[in-house]
Amino acid sequence: MNTHPPVEEKILSIRANGLAFLTLNSLAIILCIAAMVFAFVALSPSPAMVLIVVVTMLYAFIVGPILYIGLKVVKPNEAIVLTLFGRYLGTIKEEGFYWVHPFATAVCPISSSDYTPSSGKVEVKQSLAKTSGSISYQLPKRKISLKATTLNNDKQKVNDALGNPIIIGVVVVWRVVNTALAVFNVENYIEYLSIQCDAALRNVVRHYPYDSEDDENSLRGSSSEVAQQLARELQERVLPAGLEVMEARITHLSYAPEIAAAMLQRQQASAIIAARQKIVEGAVGMVEMALTQLNENDLVTLDEERKANMVSNLLVVLCGNRDVQPIVNSGTLY
């Protein structure tokens, strides 16, 4: 299979001469109009008048307005990718007011206004609308933003390492670093990033369980590590598009609705078992302390049967989950 090599980015180091050209071209058009009027008044009729009128009209009404098309304004953190008759001419990244070849075309596969970061979706806003017999057409933006942008894809259902279906959402902070790759190597770099984000997320999540009772890494307990691994894998996937992944974070994590209730009962059972274990450990320690102090102070001498009965009563009192109703013994111990 034949593949074309990626286009290398060329940074145009031209001077910001747009204002100077705008002034000179405007003065030239004004002088041409003045020369045309002078020829009509002073040289009419003569071949020189015809020649002057034709030349001045050609520049004033055709050449001059066409040259205005080459004026380009570049704002901070923006770039313009220029092509000339289908050939990549270069990229302007430095802010300023420039004049370039009037037939050089700025290329951008997608406009930043066509992208909704909150949903992670791309919508092309090129439409034809007929209103009162006229046709209105919204042209796409021809500049590429180099600013840090947030991609917040829709939440998706994936399976963790144990096969449990979970709902997970991530947010990715990214920016364009190579404009030539972003424009010429992929069809739509924002849509490409969104699809690769979903693929990388599924690949990373399947290596981790949702939660772990041991010290193993999990999606809930090791979110920072999972996010770092997701950022690394996503960066490898978007290199052909000339993008840089600055950060990736998990924004939503939960069990799928069909198993959420069962998993909640499981977590509650684990929490109850852990709490009971702590209660029993504390109760045994308190009983042991009570027996030790009674023996040391010689307050009461108990045989083994009475000790067992006392231990049983204390454990019932300390480990019970309800209030105890005390019973006062007015007789003897035996």
N, C-alpha and C positions, 0 to 999 in steps of 0.2 A: 504494500500500500504506500503510495507516494504522499508524503506530508510536506507542507511548506514550512520553512523555518520561521520562527516568530520574528516580528518586525522589531528592530532595535529603536529605542527612543532617541530622537535627536532634539536637543534643546537649542532653539534659535537664539542667538546672542545679538539680536538687532537692537538698535537704540530706540527709545520711546520718542519717535519723531512725528507723531500724529498731529500735534498742534502746529508744528512748523509747516507740514504739508498742507493742512487745512487752510492755513493763512495764505500760503503761496498759490494754491489752486484757486481759492476764492478770488484773490487779486488777479490771477490770470484770466478767469472768466469775466471779471468786470472790465479788464483791459480789452478783451476780445469784443465785448458788447460795445464799448466806447469806440474801438477801431471800426467796427461795422457801421455805426452811426456816422462817424467821420467820413467813411468811404462813400456812403450814400449822399452826404451833403457836399463834399469837396471834389470828389472824383467822378461824379455821375454825369453822363454815362461814359464808361471806358472799360477796356479789358482789365486794367488794374483794379478797378472797383469790384468787378465780378470775382476776381481771384481773392481779394481781401475778404469780401463778404463770405465766400464759400469756406475759406480757411477758418475765419473767426466763428462762423456759425457751427462748423464741424466741431471745434473745440468747446465752444460755449454750451452747446446743447447736446453733444454726444460724448466726446472724450472726457470733458471735465466731470459731468455727473457720474460717468462710469468709474473714474478714479476715486470718487468718494466712497465707493463700495469697499475699497481696501482699508478703510479706517476701522480699527479694532480697539476696544477698551477691555483691559484685563484688570480685574479687581484682586485684592489680596486673597490668597488660597484658592485661586481659580487658574485654569489652564485652557488654552485653545489649541486644538490639534488641527493643523492645516494640511490640505491636500491640493495639488495642482494637476488638473486633468487626470485624476485617478492615481497620481503618484504621491506618496507621503513626503510632504515638504519639511515638516518639523513641528515642534511644540513650543509655545510661548508660555512660560510659567511665571515670569516676573511681572508684577503689576505695573501698569502704565497705559499710555495712549499711543498706539502704534499705527503705522501705515505699512501694509504688505501688498503683495501682488493683488490687483483687483479681482482676478479670476481665481484666487486661492479660496478654497471652501473650508469653512470650519465644520468638523465632523464630531458628533456626539451621539452614541446609540440610544441614550436615554437621558431625559432631563430630570434634574433633582425634584422639580415640581410634580413630576409624574409618579413619584414614589412616596408611599405612605409608611413612615417608619413604624408606627404603632401596630400595623397589621403585617408588615413584611411583604406587601404585595406591590406589584408594579402595574400601573395603569397608564397606557399611552393615550395622551389627551389630544390626539390629532383627529379632528372631526370636521365634517362638512355640514353646515346648517343653512337652510334657506329661510330667510326672514324678509318678508315684504318684497320678494322678487330678487333679493341680493344674496350672494354666497359669501359666508364668513369662514375663514380658515385659520386655525390657531397653529402657528409654526412652532416646532420644538426648539427648545433652548440649545444653543450651539456651544456652550461652555461646559467644561468638566470641573466639578467641585473637588478640591483637594482637602476639604475640611473633614474632621472626624465625624462620622455618621453612625447612628444607632440602627441596628437591624433587630427588630423584635418579632420573630416569627410566631405563627400561631402555635398554640399548645398541641402536642401530638401524643398519641398513645404508642408506647414502645414496651418491650419486655426486658426486664432486668436479668441479672445473671441466674436467678432462680426460676425464670420463666413467668414471673408475676407481671401482669399488665399494669403499667403506671402511666400517669399523665405528667408530662414534663415540658417546661418552657424555658428558653434561654434568650439572653440578649447579647448581641455581639457589637462591639465598637470597632469600626474599620475605616479605612481611607484608601484613596487611590494613590499609588506611588509611581506607577509606570503607565503613563497615559497611552502609549502606543499599544501595549498589550491589552489594556482595557478596551480600546476602541476596535482594534483590528484582529485580535486573537480570539475573542468570544463575541457572540451575537449581542448579549445584553449582560453586562457585568453585575448588575444588581440582582437580576433574576438568577444568574449563575451562582452568586454568593448565597442566595436564599436556598437554592436546591442543595448545594454542597453543605450548607449548615445542617439541613435535615439529615443528610447521609452521614455526616461526621457524628452527629448527636446519637443516631441509632447505633453506630459502631462503637462508641465509647460507653454508652449506657449498658450494653449487653455484657460488659466485663465486671459490673458492680452490682451487688444486691441493693435493694431499697434500704434495708436496715440490717444491722448485724449485732448480735448479742456479744460476740467475741470482739477481739481487737482488730478484726479485719476491716479493710476500707469499705465504705458503703456510700451510697448516693446522699444519704441524709447526714452522715457523720463526717464525710470527707468531701464536702462540696467544693472547697478550694482546690484540692488536688484534681478532682474531676474537671473543674473549669479550666485548669491549666492544661490538662491533657487534651481537652476539647479544643482549646485555642491552638495548640501545637498541630493537631491533626488537621484542623480547618485551614491553618496557614499553608500547609503542604498542598492542600487541595485547590486553593485559590491563587497559587503562584502563577499559573498560566494566564490569569486575568489581570496580573499586575496590581493586586490588592495586598494590603497589610492588615492583619488582624491584630488590633491593639489590646483587646480584652474580651473575654467571654465569661458570662456569669449565669448561673441557674436562677431563674426568677420564680418558677413554680414547680412544685414537686408533690405529688399525691398519688395514692392508689387509684386505679380505675374504679368507676362506680360499681361494677359488678362484683368486686371483691373488697370494696372499702369496708363494708359492715363486718365481714368475717375477719379482716385484718385488724380492725379496731377491737374486736373481742379478744383476738390473740394478744394484742398489746396490753389490753386491760388485764388479761390473765397473767401475763408476765409481770406486770407491775404489782398485782396482788400477791403473787408468789414471792417476789422480792421483798415486799413490805412485811409479809408474814415471817419470812426468814429473819429479818431484822428484829421483829417483835419477839420471836422465840429466843434469839440470842440474848437480847436484853433481859427477858424474863428469867432465863437460866442463870444469868449472872446475878440478878437480884436475889433469887432464891439461895444461891450459894453464899452470897454475902450475908443474908439473914441467918442462915444456919451457923455460919462461922461466928458471927457476933453473939448469938445465943450461947454457943459453947464456950466462947472466951469469957463472957461475963457470968457464966453459971446461973443464968436467970431461970431456965427451965431445963429439967433433965428429961429427954425424950428417948424412948426406945426406937428401934428401927421401924416398927409398924406406925408409930405416931409421926416419925419423920417422913415416911412415905405419904401419909395422909396429909401432912402439912405441905409437902412439896406439891402434891396434886391440887390442893386447894389454891395455893399461890399461883400455880401455872394457869388454872382456870380463870382466876381473877385478872392476872396480867395479860393473858393471851386472848381473852374474850373480847368480842366487839360490841358488847352491850354493857350497860351499867349493872353492877353486882348489888343484889339485895343482901345486906349483912344479917347474920343470925347470931344473937347473943346467947352464949351458953351459960346458964346460971347454975349448972351442976358441977360435978367434978370432971376431971379429964378422963377418968376410967369408969 
